């Protein structure tokens, strides 16, 4: 087994155990929000990423720093206890993978799928709702939309729905037109 698959397998086991515990305590949404926020914090802070990856820092110091961070972020007690357990077992380096695995397991449990929607300008709330309904009909699952802007698509949108990519952007249409014209020449 490769290092990456071992890491993902371990993260999956932690995530599954935490998912079951959160479900028992009826705190799935709270914990999901906490883990998503924690992953975002680790991804956006090089210092925090170093703290979670460093084997030379004392475990007590790392736990204390993460506890302060978690309390300031107003994470639930359950999430804070979980972070402590992960720190105690020296598995902080896989926290982002645990968060991903948790959110993926939760989505499967709820028959949900994530869709990344890329637009040139932000979608209005009603447009977002319409798009979610259309994507729900296409996928047969409840769709959670995460949007981001990219001015390079010029207009329209791109949607990543699971492994499927839907490109209805102006830039995509121009690129396809260019390819067709080049083939015809």
N, C-alpha and C positions, 0 to 999 in steps of 0.2 A: 504494500500500500504506500503511495507517495505521501510526502510530508503534507501537501495541500489537502489531499483527501482525508488524511488523519485529522488535520486541523478542522476541516468542515464536519467530519463525523463527530468529533468531540464537541464542537459548537452545537451541533444538532442535538446531542444528548443533553447538554446543559439547557438548551432552548426548550426541548420537550418536557423536561422535568419542571422548568420554571413555568411553562404554559399550563401544565396540570395543576401546579400549586396556585397560580393566579386564577384559574378557573374555579378551583375549590373555594377560594376566598372571594369569588365574584369581582375580580379586579382586572379582568383582561384588558379593558380599554385604557385604564389608568396605567397599567404596566406597559402596554404597547406604546402609549405616548411617551412614557419615561424613557424606554429603550430607544425610540426613534430620536428623541432629543439628545440622549447620551451619545448615540452614534454620530449625530450631526456635530456635537461638541468636539468629539475626538477627531473627526475629519477636518474640522476647521481650526484646530489648535495644535500646532506642531509640538508645543510644550506638553500638552495633555497626552498626545500620542506617545511622546518620549517617556512620560511617566508610566503609561500602561505597558510599554514595551521593555523598559529597563529592568534587567535582572539584578543590577547592582544596588538599587535603592532598597532601603529597609522596608519590609512588608508593612510594618506599623506606620511608617511615614506615608507610604502610598495609600494605605487604607484611610488614614486621617485626612489626607488631601482630597480623596474621592468622596469621603463623607461630607466634608465642608462643601464641595462642589454640588453634591446631590441635594443637600439641605437648601443651599441657595437656589437651586433649580426647582425646589419644592417637589422632589420626587417622593413617591409613596414610601412608607416604612418597609413594605414588602420589597420594593426595588432596591432600597438601601441595604437591606439584609442580604439580598441576592448578590449585590456588588461585593459585599464583605465576604460572602462564601467564595465567590470567584477569586477575589484577592487572596484569601486564605489558601486556596489551592494553586496559587501562582498561575492563574489562567487569564489575567487581565489583557494579555496580548490578543486574545481572541474575542474580546468584548464586541467589536463591530460585527464579527461573524455570528456571534450568539444573537445579537439584536436582529440581524438579517434573517437568521433561521427562525427565530421566534415569530417575527412578522409574517414570514412565509407560512409557517405552520398555522398561525392564527387565520390567515387568509384562506387556506385550504379548509380549515374547520368551518369557516363562515361561507364557503363557496364564493369567495371574492377573487378578483384579479386586479392587479395594478396596471394602470395605463399611464404612460408618460406622454403628455400632449405638449408639442412644441409649436408655438405661434409667434408671429412677428410682433403682435401686440397682445396685451392681456385679454382673455375672454371675459365677457360679462357673466354674471351669475346664471342668468337664464340660458345663455349659450353653453355654459359648462354643464348645466343640468340636461339640456337637449342632447349634447354629445355623450354624456354618461348613459342616457337612455338608449341611444343608438348602439353604443358599444356593448351595453348589457344584452341587447337583442342579438348582436353578432356573436358574442362569446357564450351566452347562456349563463353567465355568472354576474354577480353584482360587481360593478366596476368602481374602483377608487382612482380618481384622477389626480395626478401630480403634474402641474403645469410649469413650464418655463418658457422664457422668451428667447428668441434668436432672430435678430433683424435680418440675417443672411437668407432666410427663407422667403423674404419679400412680401409674402401674404399667404393666405390659406393656412394649412396646418400639417403637421406630421404626428402620427400616433404610433407608439410602440405598445402593443397589446400582447403581453406574453412574448412569444417568439415571432409574432406577426408585426410587420411594419406597414403602415398605411401612409403613403406620401401624397397628400393633396395640396402640396405647397406650390407656389408659383415657380420657385427655383427648381423644384423637382420636375415640373411640367416643361420648363425651358430646357432642362438637361435632357429629358426624354426626346423633346423636339429636335435638339441638336444632334443626338445620336441617330435619330431617324433620317434627318437630312444628310448626315454624313454617309449613312448606308446607301442612300439613293444616289449619291454623287459618283 
